[in-house]
Amino acid sequence: MRIALIGQPNCGKSTLFNQVAGYKAETGNFSGTTVTFTETKVRVQGQVVNLVDLPGTYTLAASNPAEREVFTYLAGHEVDIIINVIDAVHLSQSLELTLELLELQRPMVIALNMLDEARMVGLQLDGPGLGKLVGTPVLPLVASKGQGVRNLFVAAVRTAQEGVIPIRQAFSPDIEGAVDFLMSRVMSFAEPLCTEAAVIKLLEGDAELTKALKNSQPEMIHVVEDLRLGLQHSRSRQPVWVISGERHARANEIADMVTRQGERRVLFRDHLDNILLHPVLGYLALVLILFLFFQFVYHFGTLLEEPLLNFFIGMEGMMLSWLGEGFFSQILVGLIQGISGGIAIVLPYLMPFLFGLGLLEDIGYLPRVAFLMDALMHRIGLHGKAIVPFILGFGCNVPAVMSTRIMEDRRDRFIAAALATLVPCAARLSVVFGLVAFYLGPNLALAIYLFNLVVISLTARLLSLMMPEETPGLILEIPVYRLPTFRTVAGKAWFRIREFVVEAWPVLIAGSIVLSILNYFNWAVFINSLVRPLSWLLGLPAPVGVPLIFGILRKELSLVMLHQALQVTDLSTKMTSVQMVTFAVFVVFYIPCLATMAVLRRELGARAMALIASLTVIIAMLAALAARGAALLFL
């Protein structure tokens, strides 16, 4: 049995998925977080079922790649039952997608989520009444607290086994007449999608289904076009807007029938936006929040880094005293240094950063940042939606690049992806904090992040001038503030840390061993000589060549291997403050890691990937030289 979770962005769908599947889906209190589907197996009443978390979408019209992914999955896979997760606070908006899902004629249950939020704003909802109006079971749910989860899945499995198909809501007579006319003439051509749902999508002008019909029944294309033109002539609007408008009107009608507005309590969070979204105070608050965030990460990291490093230094010295100098002992030294690099240098900063980022996401502050930054995004020639890849980029550039799917225009996707690769991800954070913050203080690390924003803005403006196009305004739903649970935030942090532990750390250890072997045979000198023109221009020590090359695999390697390349634990004995700043800035900007490069190639093509990689090298050089000049003046 396959169960599909479908809902609009920020409805709590991925939170529900994680409640039953463990933390496997990226969640956030802002739209655009989930951009691809996640599938896993779960056990419900002794039965193993496949559970699929599809990207959040407002419609199945497939106007952007994320929406297309949802419709393509539903049209191409057998789904035994749909769990439609809807936001109880925004019921009428959520029901528009519900009405569209009913047209698929598949078993469905509705999860009425965020009922706690609805009660807080004084909304009273008649769940059974809603179920009668739409013809599907409606189950109460508070996914963030795990309330109602078991009953929802039990009801979903039972409904799937019964095979009850809900009846779709009827359109106006002219639309119904067009649907019936096509149903009588079109043979099945889009299985497993039912013919009636396919016919409605044909009237809406779905390009993929139109192409499929042309391949199977080319003579029907003109019939479909005539019907669409007839609807457009009689309604003075394109059929897609006519049909969407009727769903919208019916959704409002149903919501009015099952919703009663009680007394709304005015809470502290209602007044908070007067400060955080203020045209002046909002930006001051943003700087203050970033400052406190960096202080938290720095103090937590330094609290752990020094004692952990001392422990591994002692272990390394003890091992060398036992085994003496030699090839085998050199390999063991590389192994220990790789392990210590992950435990003592990367994780002390990575853990608090990802925990804090998850906290800001779940509270709902990041959409406010997007709102504040929208005006800036337009000044640099980008759509306001581009803020979503930037926000995700602080965790990892891979989902940041993937999230550009929510943007409709390829030009905007290219620019947003290029800029997202310049955002200092959690891996680069370990370099900034482990090198600059640890030796020079957290305020200088914050200055590098602010400098990064300036460079991204200038790059965006340059790319926009090279690829001119008018960018539309941003329509952004600002979610309510929510008090996240420790379990959710910790699960999200572990979800991201696990990527480092499983994927990056083994590469880091292997790279550390390789560097030890290179140093033992004195081969690192040859590699460093290849990079020497670059390191000389930046005023960096010659041995940094190998760490920079290996840093393309994983950015954490740049810092861990820097210790090995310079053969010191305390980098301040071999590098000046100016060199530390220069090295950190260059690593922040230059070629993305291999995983990001692979995603760039998949999303935009090999040519775009090569262009972006080349662009980052140029930007890294210019930014590092500018940072070096500033450091020479002020440090």
MIKOL-798501 format. One record per residue (C-alpha): residue in one letter; chain; x, y, z. Coordinates in Angstrom, 1 decimal. Layout:
<atoms>
A,A,X,Y,Z
...
</atoms>
This chain:
<atoms>
M,A,0.0,0.0,0.0
R,A,1.2,3.5,-0.9
I,A,0.1,6.6,1.0
A,A,0.9,10.0,-0.3
L,A,1.0,13.1,1.9
I,A,0.0,16.2,-0.1
G,A,-0.6,19.7,1.1
Q,A,0.1,23.3,0.6
P,A,3.5,24.8,1.7
N,A,3.8,25.2,5.5
C,A,0.8,23.1,6.3
G,A,2.8,20.7,8.6
K,A,2.9,17.9,6.0
S,A,6.6,17.1,6.4
T,A,6.3,17.4,10.2
L,A,3.6,14.7,10.1
F,A,5.9,12.6,7.9
N,A,8.8,12.9,10.4
Q,A,6.5,12.0,13.3
V,A,6.0,8.5,11.8
A,A,9.1,8.0,9.8
G,A,11.8,9.5,11.9
Y,A,13.5,12.7,10.7
K,A,13.9,12.2,7.0
A,A,12.3,15.2,5.4
E,A,13.5,18.8,5.5
T,A,10.9,21.0,7.3
G,A,10.7,24.7,8.0
N,A,8.2,27.4,9.0
F,A,8.3,28.9,5.6
S,A,7.3,27.7,2.1
G,A,9.6,26.1,-0.4
T,A,11.4,23.8,2.0
T,A,10.5,20.5,0.5
V,A,11.3,20.4,-3.2
T,A,11.4,16.7,-3.9
F,A,9.5,13.7,-2.6
T,A,10.7,11.5,0.2
E,A,9.6,7.9,0.5
T,A,9.9,5.5,3.4
K,A,8.2,2.4,4.9
V,A,6.2,2.6,8.1
R,A,4.2,0.1,10.0
V,A,0.4,0.8,10.6
Q,A,-1.5,-1.8,12.7
G,A,1.0,-4.5,11.8
Q,A,0.9,-3.6,8.1
V,A,3.9,-2.2,6.3
V,A,3.0,0.7,4.0
N,A,5.0,3.0,1.7
L,A,4.6,6.6,2.9
V,A,5.5,9.4,0.4
D,A,6.0,13.1,1.4
L,A,5.5,15.2,-1.7
P,A,6.6,18.8,-2.1
G,A,4.2,21.4,-0.8
T,A,2.1,22.9,-3.6
Y,A,-0.8,25.3,-3.9
T,A,-2.1,23.7,-7.0
L,A,-1.6,20.7,-9.4
A,A,-1.4,23.2,-12.3
A,A,2.4,22.5,-12.5
S,A,3.4,26.2,-13.1
N,A,6.9,25.5,-11.6
P,A,9.1,22.5,-11.3
A,A,8.1,21.7,-7.7
E,A,4.4,21.7,-8.6
R,A,5.2,19.6,-11.7
E,A,7.0,17.1,-9.5
V,A,3.8,16.6,-7.4
F,A,1.5,16.2,-10.4
T,A,4.0,14.0,-12.3
Y,A,4.2,11.7,-9.3
L,A,0.4,11.4,-8.9
A,A,-0.1,10.9,-12.6
G,A,2.7,8.3,-12.9
H,A,2.3,6.2,-9.7
E,A,-0.4,4.0,-8.2
V,A,-1.3,5.8,-4.9
D,A,-3.8,3.8,-2.8
I,A,-4.8,6.7,-0.7
I,A,-4.0,10.4,-0.3
I,A,-3.7,12.1,3.0
N,A,-4.4,15.8,2.3
V,A,-2.9,17.8,5.1
I,A,-4.6,21.2,5.4
D,A,-3.9,24.2,7.7
A,A,-7.0,24.8,9.9
V,A,-6.1,28.5,10.3
H,A,-6.2,29.0,6.5
L,A,-9.0,26.6,5.7
S,A,-10.4,28.3,2.6
Q,A,-7.0,28.6,1.0
S,A,-6.2,24.9,1.8
L,A,-9.5,23.6,0.4
E,A,-8.6,24.8,-3.1
L,A,-6.0,22.1,-3.3
T,A,-8.4,19.6,-1.7
L,A,-11.1,20.2,-4.4
E,A,-8.4,19.7,-7.0
L,A,-7.3,16.4,-5.4
L,A,-10.9,15.2,-5.4
E,A,-10.8,15.3,-9.2
L,A,-8.2,12.6,-9.2
Q,A,-10.8,10.1,-7.9
R,A,-8.6,8.3,-5.5
P,A,-9.4,7.4,-1.9
M,A,-8.6,10.3,0.4
V,A,-8.7,11.5,4.0
I,A,-8.2,15.0,5.2
A,A,-5.9,15.8,8.1
L,A,-7.1,19.0,9.7
N,A,-3.8,20.2,11.1
M,A,-2.8,23.0,13.4
L,A,-6.0,23.0,15.4
D,A,-4.1,24.4,18.4
E,A,-3.3,27.5,16.3
A,A,-6.9,27.7,15.2
R,A,-8.1,27.7,18.8
M,A,-5.6,30.4,19.7
V,A,-7.1,32.8,17.0
G,A,-10.6,31.9,18.1
L,A,-11.6,29.7,15.2
Q,A,-14.1,26.8,15.8
L,A,-14.2,24.2,13.0
D,A,-16.8,21.6,12.3
G,A,-14.7,18.7,11.2
P,A,-17.6,16.2,10.7
G,A,-19.5,18.8,8.7
L,A,-16.5,19.4,6.5
G,A,-16.3,15.7,5.9
K,A,-19.9,15.5,4.7
L,A,-19.4,18.4,2.4
V,A,-16.3,17.1,0.6
G,A,-17.2,13.4,1.0
T,A,-14.0,12.2,2.8
P,A,-13.1,11.4,6.4
V,A,-11.7,14.4,8.3
L,A,-9.4,13.7,11.2
P,A,-8.1,16.3,13.8
L,A,-4.4,16.7,14.0
V,A,-1.6,18.7,15.7
A,A,1.4,17.2,13.9
S,A,4.0,19.2,15.8
K,A,2.9,17.6,19.1
G,A,2.0,14.2,17.7
Q,A,-1.7,14.5,18.6
G,A,-4.1,12.6,16.3
V,A,-1.3,11.0,14.3
R,A,-2.2,7.3,15.1
N,A,-5.9,7.8,14.4
L,A,-5.2,9.5,11.1
F,A,-3.1,6.7,9.7
V,A,-5.5,4.0,11.0
A,A,-8.3,5.8,9.3
A,A,-6.2,6.2,6.1
V,A,-5.4,2.5,5.9
R,A,-9.1,1.6,6.6
T,A,-10.3,4.0,3.9
A,A,-7.8,2.6,1.4
Q,A,-8.9,-0.9,2.1
E,A,-12.5,0.0,1.6
G,A,-11.6,1.7,-1.7
V,A,-14.2,4.5,-1.3
I,A,-13.7,7.1,-4.0
P,A,-14.9,10.6,-3.1
I,A,-17.1,12.5,-5.6
R,A,-15.5,15.6,-7.0
Q,A,-17.3,18.9,-6.6
A,A,-19.3,19.9,-9.7
F,A,-18.3,22.9,-11.9
S,A,-20.6,25.2,-13.8
P,A,-22.8,23.7,-16.6
D,A,-20.6,24.9,-19.4
I,A,-17.4,23.4,-17.9
E,A,-19.3,20.2,-17.0
G,A,-20.6,20.0,-20.6
A,A,-17.0,20.3,-22.0
V,A,-15.8,17.6,-19.6
D,A,-18.7,15.3,-20.5
F,A,-18.1,15.9,-24.2
L,A,-14.4,15.0,-24.0
M,A,-15.1,12.0,-21.8
S,A,-17.3,10.6,-24.5
R,A,-14.6,10.9,-27.1
V,A,-11.2,10.6,-25.4
M,A,-9.9,7.1,-24.7
S,A,-7.7,6.5,-21.6
F,A,-4.3,8.0,-22.4
A,A,-2.7,9.0,-19.1
E,A,-2.9,5.9,-16.8
P,A,-2.8,5.6,-13.8
L,A,-4.4,9.1,-13.9
C,A,-8.1,8.7,-14.4
T,A,-9.5,10.0,-17.7
E,A,-11.8,12.5,-16.1
A,A,-9.0,14.1,-14.2
A,A,-6.9,14.1,-17.3
V,A,-9.7,15.8,-19.3
I,A,-10.0,18.6,-16.7
K,A,-6.3,19.2,-16.9
L,A,-6.5,19.2,-20.7
L,A,-9.1,22.0,-20.5
E,A,-6.7,23.8,-18.1
G,A,-4.0,23.6,-20.8
D,A,-1.6,21.2,-19.1
A,A,1.3,20.9,-21.6
E,A,2.5,17.4,-20.7
L,A,-1.0,15.9,-20.9
T,A,-1.6,17.7,-24.2
K,A,1.5,16.2,-25.6
A,A,0.5,12.7,-24.4
L,A,-2.9,13.1,-26.0
K,A,-1.3,14.3,-29.3
N,A,0.8,11.1,-29.3
S,A,-2.1,8.7,-28.7
Q,A,-5.1,10.5,-30.3
P,A,-3.8,13.4,-32.5
E,A,-7.2,14.0,-34.0
M,A,-8.6,15.1,-30.5
I,A,-6.2,18.0,-30.1
H,A,-8.3,20.3,-32.3
V,A,-11.4,19.3,-30.3
V,A,-9.7,20.2,-27.0
E,A,-8.5,23.5,-28.5
D,A,-12.0,24.4,-29.8
L,A,-13.5,23.7,-26.3
R,A,-10.9,25.8,-24.6
L,A,-11.4,28.7,-27.0
G,A,-15.2,28.4,-26.5
L,A,-14.8,28.7,-22.7
Q,A,-12.4,31.6,-23.1
H,A,-14.8,33.4,-25.4
S,A,-17.8,32.9,-23.2
R,A,-16.0,33.7,-19.9
S,A,-13.5,36.3,-21.2
R,A,-10.7,34.5,-19.3
Q,A,-8.5,31.6,-20.0
P,A,-10.0,28.2,-19.0
V,A,-7.3,27.6,-16.4
W,A,-8.4,30.8,-14.5
V,A,-12.1,30.0,-15.0
I,A,-11.7,26.5,-13.4
S,A,-9.4,27.8,-10.7
G,A,-11.8,30.6,-9.9
E,A,-14.6,28.1,-9.4
R,A,-12.6,26.0,-7.1
H,A,-11.7,29.2,-5.2
A,A,-15.3,30.2,-4.8
R,A,-16.4,26.7,-3.7
A,A,-13.6,26.5,-1.2
N,A,-14.6,29.8,0.4
E,A,-18.2,28.6,0.5
I,A,-17.3,25.4,2.2
A,A,-15.0,27.2,4.7
D,A,-17.8,29.6,5.6
M,A,-20.2,26.8,6.3
V,A,-17.9,24.9,8.7
T,A,-16.0,27.8,10.4
R,A,-17.2,30.0,13.2
Q,A,-15.1,32.9,14.5
G,A,-15.1,33.1,18.2
E,A,-13.3,35.6,20.5
R,A,-9.7,36.2,19.3
R,A,-7.1,36.7,22.1
V,A,-4.5,39.3,21.5
L,A,-1.1,37.6,22.3
F,A,2.4,38.9,22.7
R,A,3.4,37.5,19.3
D,A,0.7,39.7,17.7
H,A,2.7,42.7,18.7
L,A,6.1,41.3,17.9
D,A,5.8,42.0,14.1
N,A,5.4,45.7,14.9
I,A,9.1,45.5,15.7
L,A,10.5,42.7,13.6
L,A,8.8,43.9,10.3
H,A,9.3,47.6,11.0
P,A,11.1,49.4,8.1
V,A,13.8,50.6,10.5
L,A,13.6,48.6,13.7
G,A,13.2,45.3,11.7
Y,A,16.7,45.7,10.2
L,A,18.2,46.6,13.6
A,A,16.5,43.5,15.1
L,A,17.9,41.4,12.3
V,A,21.5,42.5,13.0
L,A,21.0,42.0,16.7
I,A,19.6,38.5,16.2
L,A,22.5,37.6,13.9
F,A,25.0,39.0,16.4
L,A,23.5,37.0,19.3
F,A,23.4,33.9,17.1
F,A,27.1,34.2,16.2
Q,A,27.9,34.7,19.9
F,A,26.0,31.6,20.8
V,A,27.8,29.5,18.2
Y,A,31.2,30.9,19.0
H,A,31.0,30.4,22.8
F,A,29.5,27.0,22.5
G,A,32.2,25.9,20.0
T,A,35.2,27.4,21.9
L,A,34.0,25.7,25.0
L,A,34.4,22.3,23.4
E,A,37.2,22.8,20.8
E,A,40.2,23.5,23.1
P,A,39.8,20.6,25.5
L,A,38.9,18.2,22.7
L,A,42.0,19.3,20.7
N,A,44.2,18.9,23.7
F,A,42.9,15.4,24.2
F,A,43.7,14.3,20.7
I,A,47.1,16.0,20.8
G,A,47.9,14.0,23.8
M,A,46.7,10.8,22.1
E,A,48.8,11.6,19.0
G,A,51.9,12.2,21.1
M,A,51.4,9.0,23.1
M,A,51.0,7.0,19.9
L,A,54.1,8.4,18.4
S,A,56.1,7.6,21.5
W,A,55.0,4.0,21.3
L,A,55.5,3.4,17.6
G,A,58.2,6.0,16.7
E,A,58.5,7.7,13.3
G,A,57.6,5.6,10.3
F,A,55.1,5.0,7.4
F,A,52.6,3.1,9.5
S,A,52.7,5.6,12.4
Q,A,52.2,8.4,9.8
I,A,49.0,6.8,8.6
L,A,47.8,6.4,12.1
V,A,48.5,10.1,12.7
G,A,46.5,11.0,9.7
L,A,43.7,8.8,10.9
I,A,43.7,10.4,14.4
Q,A,43.9,13.9,12.9
G,A,40.9,13.1,10.6
I,A,38.9,11.9,13.5
S,A,39.9,14.8,15.7
G,A,39.1,17.3,12.9
G,A,35.5,16.1,12.9
I,A,35.1,15.9,16.6
A,A,37.1,18.9,17.8
I,A,37.1,21.4,14.9
V,A,33.9,20.9,12.9
L,A,31.2,19.5,15.2
P,A,31.6,22.0,18.1
Y,A,30.5,24.8,15.7
L,A,28.3,22.8,13.4
M,A,26.0,21.5,16.1
P,A,25.0,24.9,17.7
F,A,24.8,26.5,14.3
L,A,22.3,24.0,12.9
F,A,20.4,23.9,16.1
G,A,20.0,27.7,16.1
L,A,19.1,27.8,12.4
G,A,16.4,25.2,13.0
L,A,15.1,27.2,15.9
L,A,14.8,30.3,13.8
E,A,13.1,28.3,11.0
D,A,10.5,26.7,13.3
I,A,9.7,29.9,15.2
G,A,8.8,31.5,11.9
Y,A,11.4,34.3,11.8
L,A,13.0,33.3,8.5
P,A,9.9,34.4,6.4
R,A,10.2,37.7,8.1
V,A,13.7,38.0,6.9
A,A,12.5,37.2,3.4
F,A,9.9,40.0,3.7
L,A,12.5,42.5,4.9
M,A,14.9,41.5,2.2
D,A,12.4,41.5,-0.7
A,A,13.0,45.2,-1.5
L,A,16.8,44.5,-1.6
M,A,16.3,41.5,-3.8
H,A,14.5,43.6,-6.4
R,A,17.2,46.3,-6.2
I,A,19.7,43.7,-7.2
G,A,17.4,42.4,-9.9
L,A,16.0,39.2,-8.4
H,A,12.6,37.8,-7.5
G,A,11.8,37.9,-3.8
K,A,11.4,34.1,-3.8
A,A,15.2,33.9,-4.2
I,A,15.5,34.4,-0.5
V,A,14.4,30.8,0.1
P,A,17.5,29.3,-1.5
F,A,19.7,31.8,0.4
I,A,18.1,30.7,3.7
L,A,18.5,27.0,3.0
G,A,22.1,27.7,1.8
F,A,23.2,28.5,5.3
G,A,22.5,24.9,6.2
C,A,23.7,23.3,3.0
N,A,24.0,24.5,-0.6
V,A,22.6,21.2,-2.1
P,A,19.0,21.8,-0.9
A,A,19.5,25.5,-1.6
V,A,20.1,24.8,-5.3
M,A,17.3,22.3,-5.5
S,A,14.9,24.8,-4.0
T,A,15.3,27.1,-7.0
R,A,12.7,24.8,-8.5
I,A,10.0,27.0,-6.9
M,A,11.0,29.8,-9.3
E,A,9.2,29.8,-12.6
D,A,11.8,31.5,-14.8
R,A,15.0,29.7,-15.8
R,A,16.9,33.0,-15.7
D,A,15.9,33.5,-12.1
R,A,16.7,29.9,-11.3
F,A,20.2,30.3,-12.8
I,A,21.0,33.5,-10.9
A,A,19.5,32.2,-7.6
A,A,21.5,28.9,-7.9
A,A,24.7,30.8,-8.7
L,A,24.2,33.1,-5.7
A,A,23.2,30.2,-3.4
T,A,26.6,28.6,-4.0
L,A,28.2,31.7,-2.5
V,A,26.2,31.5,0.7
P,A,28.4,30.1,3.5
C,A,27.0,26.7,4.3
A,A,27.5,24.9,7.5
A,A,30.7,23.3,6.2
R,A,32.1,26.7,5.4
L,A,31.0,27.8,8.8
S,A,33.4,25.4,10.4
V,A,36.2,27.2,8.5
V,A,35.1,30.7,9.5
F,A,34.5,29.8,13.1
G,A,37.3,27.2,13.5
L,A,39.9,29.6,12.0
V,A,38.7,33.3,12.3
A,A,36.3,33.2,15.3
F,A,38.6,30.9,17.3
Y,A,41.8,32.9,16.8
L,A,40.5,36.4,16.1
G,A,37.1,36.6,17.8
P,A,33.4,36.1,16.8
N,A,32.9,39.7,15.7
L,A,35.4,39.3,12.9
A,A,33.6,36.1,11.9
L,A,30.3,38.0,11.8
A,A,32.0,40.7,9.7
I,A,33.0,38.0,7.1
Y,A,29.3,36.9,6.9
L,A,28.2,40.5,6.4
F,A,30.9,40.9,3.8
N,A,29.6,37.8,2.2
L,A,26.1,39.4,1.9
V,A,27.7,42.5,0.2
V,A,29.6,40.3,-2.3
I,A,26.4,38.3,-3.1
S,A,24.5,41.6,-3.6
L,A,27.1,43.0,-6.0
T,A,27.3,39.7,-7.9
A,A,23.5,39.5,-8.2
R,A,23.4,43.1,-9.5
L,A,26.1,42.2,-12.1
L,A,24.4,39.1,-13.2
S,A,21.0,40.9,-13.5
L,A,22.6,43.6,-15.7
M,A,24.1,40.9,-17.9
M,A,20.7,39.0,-18.0
P,A,18.2,41.9,-17.8
E,A,14.6,41.0,-17.2
E,A,11.8,42.6,-15.1
T,A,11.2,40.6,-12.0
P,A,7.7,40.2,-10.5
G,A,6.8,41.1,-6.9
L,A,6.8,38.7,-4.0
I,A,3.5,37.4,-2.6
L,A,4.6,35.7,0.6
E,A,2.5,34.1,3.3
I,A,3.9,35.1,6.7
P,A,3.2,32.2,9.1
V,A,2.3,32.8,12.7
Y,A,5.1,32.5,15.3
R,A,5.2,29.0,16.8
L,A,6.9,27.7,19.8
P,A,9.0,24.7,18.4
T,A,9.5,21.6,20.4
F,A,13.0,20.5,21.4
R,A,12.4,17.2,19.7
T,A,11.6,18.8,16.4
V,A,14.5,21.2,16.4
A,A,17.0,18.6,17.7
G,A,15.7,16.1,15.0
K,A,16.2,18.7,12.3
A,A,19.7,19.4,13.6
W,A,20.6,15.7,13.7
F,A,19.1,15.3,10.2
R,A,21.7,17.8,8.9
I,A,24.6,16.7,11.2
R,A,24.0,13.1,10.1
E,A,25.0,14.2,6.5
F,A,28.3,15.3,7.8
V,A,28.8,12.2,9.9
V,A,27.8,9.8,7.2
E,A,29.1,11.5,4.1
A,A,31.6,14.2,4.9
W,A,33.5,12.7,7.9
P,A,34.7,9.6,6.1
V,A,35.9,11.8,3.2
L,A,37.6,14.0,5.8
I,A,39.4,11.1,7.4
A,A,40.4,9.6,4.1
G,A,41.7,13.0,2.9
S,A,43.6,13.4,6.2
I,A,45.3,10.0,5.7
V,A,46.1,10.9,2.1
L,A,47.8,14.1,3.1
S,A,49.8,12.3,5.7
I,A,51.1,9.9,3.0
L,A,51.8,12.9,0.7
N,A,53.8,14.6,3.5
Y,A,55.7,11.4,4.3
F,A,56.9,11.0,0.7
N,A,57.3,14.8,0.3
W,A,54.8,14.7,-2.7
A,A,52.7,17.6,-1.2
V,A,55.4,20.0,-2.4
F,A,54.6,19.2,-6.0
I,A,50.9,19.8,-5.6
N,A,51.5,23.0,-3.6
S,A,53.7,24.2,-6.5
L,A,50.7,24.0,-8.9
V,A,48.7,26.2,-6.6
R,A,51.6,28.5,-5.7
P,A,50.7,31.3,-8.1
L,A,47.3,31.6,-6.4
S,A,48.6,31.3,-2.8
W,A,51.4,33.8,-3.6
L,A,49.0,36.3,-5.0
L,A,46.8,36.0,-1.8
G,A,49.9,36.1,0.5
L,A,49.2,32.7,1.9
P,A,51.8,30.1,3.0
A,A,52.9,27.7,0.2
P,A,51.5,24.5,1.9
V,A,47.9,25.7,1.7
G,A,47.7,24.3,-1.9
V,A,46.7,20.8,-0.9
P,A,44.0,21.9,1.6
L,A,42.4,24.1,-1.0
I,A,42.4,21.4,-3.6
F,A,40.9,18.8,-1.2
G,A,38.4,21.4,0.0
I,A,36.6,21.0,-3.3
L,A,35.5,17.5,-2.1
R,A,34.2,18.9,1.2
K,A,34.8,22.4,2.6
E,A,35.5,21.1,6.1
L,A,38.7,19.4,4.6
S,A,40.2,22.8,4.0
L,A,40.5,23.6,7.7
V,A,41.3,20.1,9.0
M,A,44.0,19.6,6.4
L,A,45.4,23.1,7.0
H,A,46.5,21.9,10.4
Q,A,48.2,18.9,8.9
A,A,49.7,20.9,6.0
L,A,51.3,23.4,8.3
Q,A,52.1,20.6,10.8
V,A,50.8,22.6,13.8
T,A,47.9,22.4,16.1
D,A,48.0,26.1,16.8
L,A,47.6,27.8,13.5
S,A,48.5,31.2,14.9
T,A,52.1,30.1,15.1
K,A,52.3,29.7,11.3
M,A,49.7,32.1,9.9
T,A,49.2,35.8,10.6
S,A,45.8,37.3,11.3
V,A,45.7,38.7,7.7
Q,A,46.4,35.3,6.3
M,A,43.7,33.7,8.4
V,A,41.1,36.2,7.1
T,A,42.3,35.8,3.5
F,A,42.2,32.0,3.6
A,A,38.7,32.0,5.2
V,A,37.2,34.4,2.7
F,A,38.6,32.5,-0.2
V,A,37.2,29.2,1.1
V,A,33.8,30.8,1.7
F,A,33.5,31.7,-2.0
Y,A,35.5,29.4,-4.2
I,A,34.3,26.3,-6.1
P,A,31.3,24.6,-4.5
C,A,31.7,21.1,-3.1
L,A,31.3,18.1,-5.4
A,A,27.8,17.4,-4.1
T,A,26.6,20.9,-5.0
M,A,28.3,20.7,-8.4
A,A,26.4,17.5,-9.1
V,A,23.1,19.1,-8.2
L,A,23.9,22.1,-10.3
R,A,24.5,19.9,-13.3
R,A,21.3,18.0,-12.7
E,A,19.1,21.1,-12.2
L,A,20.6,23.5,-14.7
G,A,22.9,21.4,-17.0
A,A,26.7,21.0,-17.4
R,A,27.2,24.3,-19.1
A,A,25.6,26.2,-16.3
M,A,27.5,24.2,-13.7
A,A,30.8,25.1,-15.4
L,A,29.9,28.8,-15.7
I,A,28.9,29.0,-12.0
A,A,32.1,27.1,-10.9
S,A,34.3,29.5,-12.9
L,A,32.4,32.5,-11.6
T,A,33.0,31.4,-8.0
V,A,36.8,31.2,-8.5
I,A,36.8,34.8,-9.9
I,A,34.7,36.1,-7.1
A,A,36.8,34.2,-4.5
M,A,39.9,35.8,-5.8
L,A,38.5,39.3,-5.8
A,A,36.8,38.9,-2.4
A,A,39.9,37.5,-0.8
L,A,42.1,40.2,-2.2
A,A,39.7,42.9,-0.9
A,A,39.6,41.2,2.5
R,A,43.4,41.0,2.6
G,A,43.6,44.7,1.9
A,A,41.1,45.5,4.6
A,A,42.9,43.2,7.1
L,A,46.2,44.8,6.4
L,A,44.7,48.2,7.2
F,A,42.7,47.3,10.3
L,A,44.3,44.2,11.9
</atoms>
